[in-house]
Amino acid sequence: MAGHDELLKGLGLDVELHHKIFDSIDRIFRKTVLAQKDRPGRMAYFDDVIHGAHGARVQEIVERRAAGDKFIGTFCIYVPDELILALGAVPMALCGGTSLSIPYAEKVLPRDICPLVKSTLGLALSNTCPYGPIEDLAVGETTCDAKKKTWDILAAGGDFHVLEVPQKKGPRDRDLWHEEVVQFKVRLEETTGRTLEPEKLAAAVRLMNRKRRALARLNELRKEENPPLSGLDALVVMQGALVDDPLRFSERLEALNEELEDRVRRGLGVVPAGAKRIMVSGCPSVMGNWKLHHLIESAGAVVVCDETCTGTRYFSALVEERGGDLDAQIAAIAARYLTIDCSCFSPNDERIASVVRLARDHHVDGVVQYVLQYCHTYNVEAVRVASALKEAGVPSIKIVTDYSEEDTGQLRIRVEAFLEGLSR
Amino acid sequence: MAATDLFLGLDLGSRTTKLVEMAGGKVIRFDIFDTTHDSILKVRARLDRRDYARAAAAGYGRYLTSAHLDCRVVTEITACALGARFIDPAAGLVIDIGGQDSKVIQLGNGSGAFTEFEMNDRCAAGTGRFLEVMARLLGFSLEEFGRAACETDETVALSSMCTVFAESEVISLLASGCDRKAIARALHQSVADRIFPLAARFDARGDILMAGGVALDPCFVDLLATKLCRPIVVPPDPQLVTAVGAALAAAR
């Protein structure tokens, strides 16, 4: 991770603390992801995306900004990247996945909110996130209470825009969301000093759809009887999707998919026959957080699907490629994003049905419902998800945890016992 | 030459280590001793140079044990379920409260060891450790603590289940001249209240069996049975259930 000291210093970061935090992330990455055997060769690119997130990618964005493009930081997959890309700006999800920045957030925030929000704010407050200083606009949203109030704190530090995500999916909510997307376009035009052009928006829609198709193809390959890719590696790809350049990412993922298809043809899987197939459902695992997938896979099972924001929720459903009229294109974008079944919605029957469908499609032996501690909506929705799965004959277990390592012993017992319970 | 039907079960818990030998479908020897940093040496010293057909280890120290002794690894959930079914074939639900964990395991009718389980959160609230800390604070041994709580109908209101906060609350109650037996009863009640929702989640057909060291506390068992409106079966030596299950897992 070192080697970009001048760049980071130039951005005014606390370089020493930055290295302390990111060397630790790197250590976890090596102990979990890189310690796996017989990984597909083309995963090397995605490992580089993780490594470059605090080096090469920062450099790239600094250069883009010098050329006049803007950089837009986001915190949720509800933010329509198409609008940002169509204006020649660079979008990137800046959610924190490390426990090491959390103490810096707890200087300000109460302890009992989710680790993702604390980690994110902690990176900003400890002056260790290289993207903070180069952000032309940060975009928050209203998918949870802790985030909403954190935006108010972060907004004091620079330009901030909040997208109101509705809590229901009725006609009024659709109108509200559509209006929010229109307003977001106006704000982005102000920030970039550019005017949204229909051809460029159509191209951005095609690009994002290409990226989603490639991710969906990868997900299809995980349905194989012996999946050609571990769940940990699939997660690394997904984490890369949130930070990498979308065109380059799509090309590299399409290449990886070809390698995986070849592995399938040659009968090369990542697990011995009889390994339990697990789906992870619920909260995201963003960069720095490989805890749950490592725990499940080091116990001998394989994660074959992620029904999370770092999984199907990110790439399911395409934006309808209408072209032409700008209004119609924006309407199509708004409609696609409102299909995301975040647990902030009530009711959220679509998500419950989708979990059961994915569990069947991926032939899973069991589902691990992943709840980041203090994420109330996923934690409570787990009740209905568990009973729907039970009705469908799919065993499930709920794991509530944060980013720290201190509960690894207890979690290992739960996960191993769950797997033992499936072996009969 | 290893004896063909001598099986060893080990349960390396957070507070105590349990060792069970089974032969011919019976427990022929057992031992319980405190878990320490060198438990593995103590286990070795107690193995008596006997020949086991197979061995299995459960508990927090299971991997450490399997690295030093030739034995299988099994989680305490599976082991506890196997042990409970062996000890009481009519058992449908096991409530196991140990030093660091509380677990409720539904046994079901199928061929598997269990159908579902619930565990406490990561903190010590609602575990044997909580009762142990509180007993010491009140100046009771563990045996006296449970007996004293049985000897009174009086109780006091306690607001905190957190071991750290409950400690300061108990200190204030003692300072205000409150009867320590009543405080002991209230502390027992608070743990029973904590375990109740874990257990009540399950549709318990068959006996409710209690395992783990806390099952030796008569006041706790009474209060939990009252809360559940169901009798609770406590086997002789409830701390051994998981180690018995480990020996059965070794024999499988």
Boltz contact constraints between the chains, C-beta under 6 A:
constraints:
  - contact:
      token1: [A, 407]
      token2: [B, 122]
      max_distance: 6.0
  - contact:
      token1: [A, 410]
      token2: [B, 122]
      max_distance: 6.0
  - contact:
      token1: [A, 413]
      token2: [B, 75]
      max_distance: 6.0
  - contact:
      token1: [A, 416]
      token2: [B, 75]
      max_distance: 6.0
  - contact:
      token1: [A, 417]
      token2: [B, 75]
      max_distance: 6.0
  - contact:
      token1: [A, 417]
      token2: [B, 77]
      max_distance: 6.0
  - contact:
      token1: [A, 420]
      token2: [B, 75]
      max_distance: 6.0
  - contact:
      token1: [A, 420]
      token2: [B, 78]
      max_distance: 6.0
  - contact:
      token1: [A, 424]
      token2: [B, 111]
      max_distance: 6.0
  - contact:
      token1: [A, 424]
      token2: [B, 112]
      max_distance: 6.0
